[in-house]
Amino acid sequence: MITRLSEIVNDPIIKMIRERGYTETAEKYKKTVKELENYIIYFNGKYNPSYFEKHNLKIQTKSGEIIPLIQNPVQKKIQDCIDSMAGKPIRIKIPKARRHGVSTKVQGVFYSDIFYGKNLQCLTVCHDLDSARNMRMMFERYNDHVPMGKLNFKKTSEKMWRLQKKDIGYLIDTAEELETGRSFTIHRLHLSEVAFYRDPETLMTGLLRAVDNNPNTMICAESTANGMGGWWYDFVTKENDYKLLFFAWFEDAGNTREFESDREKSELERTLTNYEKSLIDKYGLSLEQLNWRRAEIKNGFNGDEDKFRQEYPAYLEESFLTSGRPYFPVVKVRENLLKTENESCKKGYFEWKKYGEDVEFVEDVNGWWKLFSQPDKNYKYRYVTGSDSAEGKIVKETNKEPDNSACGVLDRLTNEEAATFCAIVDTDVFADEIYKASIYFNSACDCVERNSSGQGVIANLKNHSNINLFRKQIIGKNLDEETEELGFQTNESSRDMMLSELRTWIKKDLYKSKDHDFWKECSTFVYNEKGKPIGQTGCKDDRVFKAGLAIQAALQAGDLYPIEKEEKKDFVEPNIEDVIRNAFDNRSYTESPVAYF
């Protein structure tokens, strides 16, 4: 429902009531005063959503009390957004904090549209069964308590209501039913907690196309965050026709807590963290709001500040960075993401000047390589490389793009990435890129994952005598039977060990990278439902694994040492007396001076 106050102001009956009173208006229109009063309520509600909600819809408080739905500031902003799209299809996306009443408002809009409208098909999709049941109860409560008389819904199933005479249908279902909404045209669509749908990519393909692009349609998608990456993250952060509304935790007027004493207030002020100070400076928060925040973290989240930030973000990016089940330390990843956001680097290709001996870097904005620093020629074996080779296959079930092959050059002296490669290429091409990087940086060790296509890469590299491939010692049944295996074999235990090592380096600020894409992959590297660390659905993790492999190369590589340069000295004719004196000084006392001559 869109606010149209001018319809109320210009209505002839309401105008006459305002000018001449109820009695004269009732006589002219042959109605009773009571009928006019009901008319005003009905007419006001039709064109003024806040009036309709306040006078007709009831909600249940946490204490169980049934009270009128009076818009809070967040719900008012949603209504303002709807009003701003008058005459156009209404499209809204709402990444949010908890307990703002977003679903309550959207369901109120749906009910009022059904109350006054006709020929509508409405659908709400929830992420699980409990949420769907709560949504149905909310909608039924609206209908049970409306003073103007409840609508005569016919419940065709637990999920579906029908108003036969008005040709209106309303379905509230779960995202588990992937075919939901495909079979009919939708005019009102509420997507609740989208980030937690099991397969949003598949579901949205059918749902969003079921809503026609005309002014009599509305789509509202809302959710708390569930990690950086995936359908919801892309939908929120990318440009589209949906208006973006984000609501921070402090926009809820109830999120404040008074101090018990002046001493308690002074103590909080004295112990403000840099982050808390930034909230005051940026958003003008009060100490009482920060007092609520601290208490909520302590009592509601068992001291887990990152978990609080997921449920109650202060700004849009924060909700994505701290949500899901991140594998790497969130604070470190967040710091590096912000630090590298505008980091510049050279892009280009490595080209052979003389095959197998000399390589040059040729700048090209479309190049496969990012170069962050030139090799230091004063050290021998200062650098190592780590490479993750992709299979290059398209997953038919999801039409997912193939993974990239990725290589990283690690500076062992500073623990910084000196260069990175990321592209979809054949194994022989990838092997040549690794070889060129190894020669360019005089690599001490080149660690290539040997699984699947990695074996083809290793087969190409092992023919070169001037490359130092990572090797694993394999002990046979007899102790004297020992062989070597080229490359890093990834299995359950070695994978966990490699990733754990990378996580430790990141946690201790040992691994440094100016590559924003690397830190973005770290932010979407999470524990899946089986507890396995992996790139979140729809996100790549090639750069993460090449970093882990580079560390393994660094751990195996021999000592690095400075290259000694011979100093050229001017020839000076020696003084014969100095030569004799030095000769005597350098002899042991047991030797005869005469023996020297």
GIRAPE-V79305 format. One record per pair of residues at least 6 apart in sequence whose C-alpha atoms are under 7 Angstrom apart, sorted by sequence separation. I is the first residue (numbers start at 0). J is the second residue. D is the distance in Angstrom with one decimal. If there is no record, write none. Layout:
I_J_D, I_J_D
//
This chain:
8_14_6.9, 25_31_5.7, 44_50_5.6, 59_65_4.6, 125_131_5.4, 143_149_6.1, 154_160_4.5, 155_161_6.9, 161_167_5.8, 162_168_6.4, 210_216_7.0, 258_264_6.0, 278_284_6.3, 279_285_6.9, 296_302_5.1, 300_306_6.7, 312_318_5.0, 351_357_6.2, 352_358_5.3, 393_399_5.8, 409_415_5.8, 410_416_6.1, 447_453_6.7, 474_480_6.1, 475_481_5.7, 504_510_5.2, 526_532_4.3, 527_533_6.7, 534_540_5.2, 25_32_6.1, 43_50_6.7, 44_51_4.0, 58_65_5.6, 59_66_6.4, 142_149_5.2, 153_160_5.6, 154_161_6.3, 161_168_4.5, 296_303_6.3, 300_307_6.4, 351_358_4.6, 352_359_6.5, 393_400_5.4, 409_416_4.6, 410_417_6.2, 474_481_4.6, 525_532_5.3, 526_533_6.2, 16_24_5.9, 57_65_6.2, 58_66_5.6, 81_89_6.5, 142_150_6.5, 152_160_5.9, 153_161_5.1, 160_168_5.7, 161_169_6.5, 296_304_5.9, 321_329_6.3, 350_358_5.6, 351_359_6.4, 393_401_5.0, 408_416_5.6, 409_417_5.8, 473_481_5.6, 474_482_6.6, 524_532_6.7, 525_533_5.6, 15_24_6.2, 57_66_5.4, 58_67_6.2, 152_161_5.5, 153_162_6.4, 160_169_5.2, 308_317_6.7, 309_318_4.9, 320_329_6.9, 349_358_6.5, 350_359_5.4, 392_401_5.1, 407_416_6.7, 408_417_5.4, 472_481_6.9, 473_482_5.2, 524_533_5.4, 525_534_6.1, 583_592_6.9, 22_32_6.9, 57_67_4.5, 58_68_5.9, 152_162_5.2, 159_169_5.7, 160_170_6.5, 308_318_6.2, 349_359_5.7, 350_360_6.3, 391_401_4.9, 408_418_5.1, 472_482_6.0, 473_483_5.8, 524_534_4.3, 525_535_6.0, 21_32_6.1, 56_67_5.8, 57_68_5.4, 151_162_6.7, 159_170_4.5, 296_307_6.1, 349_360_4.6, 350_361_6.9, 391_402_6.1, 407_418_5.9, 408_419_6.2, 472_483_4.7, 523_534_5.8, 524_535_5.8, 56_68_5.6, 158_170_5.6, 159_171_6.6, 309_321_5.1, 348_360_5.8, 349_361_6.2, 407_419_4.4, 471_483_5.5, 472_484_6.5, 523_535_5.5, 54_67_6.8, 158_171_5.4, 308_321_6.3, 309_322_4.8, 320_333_6.8, 347_360_6.8, 348_361_5.3, 389_402_5.6, 406_419_5.7, 407_420_6.3, 470_483_6.1, 471_484_5.0, 53_67_5.4, 158_172_6.2, 347_361_5.5, 348_362_6.5, 389_403_5.7, 406_420_4.9, 470_484_5.5, 471_485_6.4, 53_68_5.1, 306_321_6.8, 347_362_4.1, 348_363_6.9, 389_404_4.9, 405_420_5.3, 406_421_6.7, 470_485_4.6, 523_538_6.7, 52_68_5.5, 53_69_5.1, 305_321_5.7, 346_362_5.6, 347_363_4.2, 388_404_4.6, 405_421_4.4, 469_485_5.9, 470_486_5.8, 524_540_6.9, 52_69_6.7, 345_362_6.7, 346_363_5.6, 347_364_6.2, 387_404_5.7, 388_405_6.5, 404_421_5.7, 405_422_6.8, 468_485_6.5, 469_486_5.2, 346_364_5.3, 347_365_6.7, 348_366_5.3, 387_405_5.3, 403_421_6.0, 404_422_5.6, 468_486_6.7, 469_487_6.9, 346_365_7.0, 347_366_3.8, 348_367_6.1, 386_405_5.6, 387_406_6.4, 403_422_5.0, 404_423_5.8, 520_539_6.6, 346_366_5.4, 347_367_6.1, 348_368_5.8, 386_406_4.2, 403_423_4.8, 404_424_6.9, 520_540_5.7, 49_70_6.7, 347_368_5.4, 385_406_5.6, 386_407_6.5, 174_196_5.8, 175_197_6.8, 346_368_5.6, 347_369_6.7, 384_406_6.8, 385_407_5.3, 445_467_5.8, 446_468_6.0, 520_542_6.9, 521_543_6.5, 346_369_4.7, 384_407_5.5, 385_408_6.7, 444_467_4.8, 445_468_4.8, 446_469_4.7, 520_543_6.6, 181_205_5.6, 185_209_5.7, 186_210_6.0, 345_369_5.7, 346_370_6.2, 384_408_4.5, 443_467_6.3, 444_468_5.7, 445_469_5.7, 177_202_5.4, 181_206_6.2, 184_209_5.2, 185_210_4.9, 344_369_6.3, 345_370_5.1, 383_408_5.7, 384_409_6.1, 444_469_6.0, 517_542_5.6, 73_99_6.6, 74_100_7.0, 180_206_5.7, 183_209_7.0, 184_210_6.1, 344_370_6.0, 345_371_6.7, 382_408_6.6, 383_409_5.4, 426_452_6.8, 430_456_5.0, 517_543_6.6, 74_101_6.5, 193_220_6.9, 344_371_5.4, 382_409_5.6, 383_410_6.9, 429_456_6.9, 181_209_6.4, 193_221_6.5, 194_222_6.1, 382_410_4.7, 180_209_7.0, 186_215_6.8, 187_216_5.8, 188_217_6.2, 189_218_6.0, 190_219_6.2, 191_220_6.2, 192_221_5.8, 193_222_5.5, 381_410_6.1, 382_411_5.7, 426_455_6.1, 427_456_6.2, 430_459_6.2, 437_466_7.0, 74_104_5.9, 186_216_4.6, 187_217_4.9, 188_218_4.7, 189_219_5.0, 190_220_4.5, 191_221_5.3, 192_222_3.9, 194_224_6.1, 195_225_6.8, 200_230_6.2, 257_287_5.6, 381_411_5.6, 426_456_5.3, 430_460_6.2, 186_217_6.3, 187_218_6.1, 188_219_6.4, 189_220_6.0, 190_221_6.2, 191_222_6.1, 192_223_6.3, 194_225_5.6, 199_230_6.4, 256_287_5.1, 381_412_6.5, 106_138_6.7, 255_287_5.3, 256_288_6.2, 391_423_6.8, 427_459_6.6, 255_288_4.3, 254_288_6.2, 256_290_5.8, 255_290_7.0, 256_291_4.8, 7_43_6.4, 135_171_6.8, 255_291_5.0, 194_231_5.3, 254_291_6.2, 449_486_5.1, 193_231_6.5, 448_486_5.6, 449_487_5.5, 450_488_6.1, 7_46_6.9, 447_486_5.0, 448_487_4.6, 449_488_5.3, 450_489_6.5, 6_46_6.9, 131_171_6.4, 446_486_5.8, 447_487_5.9, 448_488_6.0, 131_172_6.1, 446_487_6.5, 448_489_6.9, 4_46_6.1, 131_173_6.3, 3_46_5.0, 4_47_6.4, 2_46_5.4, 3_47_6.4, 1_46_7.0, 2_47_5.0, 128_173_6.1, 372_417_5.1, 2_48_6.1, 127_173_5.5, 371_417_5.0, 501_547_5.3, 118_165_6.1, 119_166_6.7, 120_167_5.7, 121_168_6.1, 122_169_5.8, 123_170_6.4, 124_171_6.0, 125_172_6.3, 126_173_5.6, 127_174_6.9, 370_417_6.3, 371_418_5.6, 0_48_6.4, 117_165_4.8, 118_166_4.8, 119_167_4.8, 120_168_4.9, 121_169_4.6, 122_170_4.9, 123_171_4.7, 124_172_5.2, 125_173_4.7, 126_174_5.3, 370_418_4.5, 117_166_6.1, 118_167_5.4, 119_168_6.5, 120_169_6.0, 121_170_6.3, 122_171_5.8, 123_172_6.4, 124_173_5.2, 125_174_5.9, 369_418_5.4, 370_419_6.8, 498_547_6.0, 117_167_6.1, 124_174_5.9, 368_418_6.8, 369_419_5.3, 497_547_5.7, 368_419_5.6, 369_420_6.5, 368_420_4.5, 367_420_5.6, 367_421_6.1, 52_107_6.9, 367_422_6.2, 382_440_6.2, 384_442_6.9, 382_441_6.8, 383_442_4.8, 382_442_4.8, 383_443_5.4, 384_444_6.5, 385_445_6.1, 386_446_6.2, 387_447_6.2, 388_448_6.8, 380_441_5.9, 381_442_6.9, 382_443_6.0, 383_444_5.0, 384_445_4.8, 385_446_4.8, 386_447_4.8, 387_448_5.6, 380_442_5.4, 381_443_6.8, 383_445_5.8, 384_446_6.1, 385_447_6.0, 386_448_6.5, 390_452_5.6, 122_185_6.9, 248_311_5.0, 380_443_4.4, 389_452_6.6, 120_184_6.8, 121_185_5.9, 247_311_6.8, 248_312_6.1, 388_452_6.2, 120_185_5.1, 121_186_5.9, 122_187_6.2, 123_188_5.8, 124_189_6.3, 125_190_6.6, 126_191_6.8, 247_312_5.7, 248_313_6.0, 388_453_5.3, 120_186_5.4, 121_187_4.6, 122_188_5.0, 123_189_4.5, 124_190_5.1, 125_191_5.1, 126_192_6.0, 247_313_4.8, 374_440_5.4, 119_186_6.0, 120_187_6.6, 121_188_6.0, 122_189_6.3, 123_190_6.0, 124_191_6.0, 125_192_6.6, 126_193_6.8, 247_314_6.1, 126_195_5.9, 45_115_6.7, 126_196_5.2, 245_315_6.6, 358_435_6.4, 1_81_6.3, 2_82_6.0, 358_438_6.8, 1_82_5.1, 357_438_6.9, 358_439_5.5, 356_438_6.8, 57_140_6.8, 469_552_6.4, 1_85_6.8, 57_141_5.7, 56_141_5.1, 224_309_6.8, 349_435_6.5, 57_144_6.4, 223_310_6.9, 56_144_6.8, 56_145_5.9, 55_145_4.7, 55_146_5.9, 227_319_4.8, 226_319_4.9, 227_320_5.9, 224_318_5.7, 225_319_6.6, 226_320_6.3, 224_319_5.5, 226_321_6.9, 414_509_6.2, 415_510_6.3, 416_511_6.4, 226_322_4.6, 414_510_5.5, 415_511_4.5, 416_512_5.1, 225_322_4.9, 226_323_4.4, 414_511_5.9, 415_512_5.6, 224_322_5.9, 225_323_4.5, 446_548_5.9, 446_549_6.4, 446_552_5.2, 445_552_6.1, 0_108_5.7, 444_552_5.4, 0_111_6.6, 0_112_5.7, 444_556_5.4, 443_556_5.7, 443_557_6.9, 88_212_6.1, 88_213_5.3, 87_213_6.8, 88_214_4.1, 87_214_4.4, 88_215_6.5, 89_216_6.3, 90_217_5.9, 91_218_6.4, 92_219_5.9, 93_220_6.2, 94_221_5.7, 95_222_6.1, 96_223_6.0, 86_214_5.5, 88_216_5.4, 89_217_4.5, 90_218_5.0, 91_219_4.8, 92_220_4.8, 93_221_4.4, 94_222_5.3, 95_223_5.2, 88_217_6.1, 89_218_6.2, 90_219_6.1, 91_220_6.3, 92_221_5.8, 93_222_6.5, 94_223_5.7, 94_224_6.9, 405_541_5.9, 402_539_6.9, 404_541_6.8, 405_542_6.0, 403_541_6.3, 407_545_6.0, 406_545_5.6, 407_546_6.3, 405_545_6.1, 409_549_6.4, 407_549_6.6, 411_553_6.6, 92_235_6.8, 92_241_6.0, 90_240_6.8, 91_241_4.9, 92_242_6.1, 93_243_6.0, 94_244_6.9, 95_245_5.6, 96_246_6.3, 90_241_4.7, 91_242_4.8, 92_243_5.1, 93_244_4.9, 94_245_5.3, 95_246_5.1, 96_247_5.9, 90_242_6.3, 91_243_6.2, 92_244_6.3, 93_245_5.7, 95_247_6.7, 96_248_5.7, 99_251_6.6, 387_541_6.5, 387_544_6.3, 387_545_5.1, 386_545_4.8, 385_545_5.0, 385_546_6.3, 386_548_6.5, 385_548_4.5, 385_549_3.7, 384_549_5.2, 383_549_6.4, 385_552_6.6, 384_552_6.7, 383_552_6.1, 383_553_6.1, 342_513_6.5, 339_513_5.6, 327_502_5.7, 331_506_6.6, 339_514_6.6, 340_515_6.0, 339_515_5.2, 328_506_6.2, 381_559_5.6, 336_515_6.1, 380_559_5.2, 379_559_5.8, 378_559_6.9, 379_560_5.6, 336_518_5.8, 378_560_5.7, 379_561_6.0, 335_518_6.7, 336_519_6.8, 378_561_4.3, 379_562_6.1, 377_561_5.8, 378_562_5.4, 377_562_5.5, 332_518_6.2, 332_521_6.9, 332_522_6.4, 327_521_6.6, 325_522_6.9, 326_524_6.0, 325_524_6.1, 326_525_4.9, 325_525_4.3, 326_526_6.2, 324_525_5.2, 325_526_6.5, 320_522_6.5, 324_526_5.5, 326_532_6.4, 97_310_5.9, 96_310_5.6, 97_311_6.2, 96_311_4.7, 96_312_6.0, 227_522_6.3, 228_523_6.0, 227_523_5.2, 226_523_6.4, 229_535_6.9, 228_535_6.7, 229_536_5.7, 229_537_5.0, 228_537_6.7, 229_538_6.5, 228_538_6.0
//
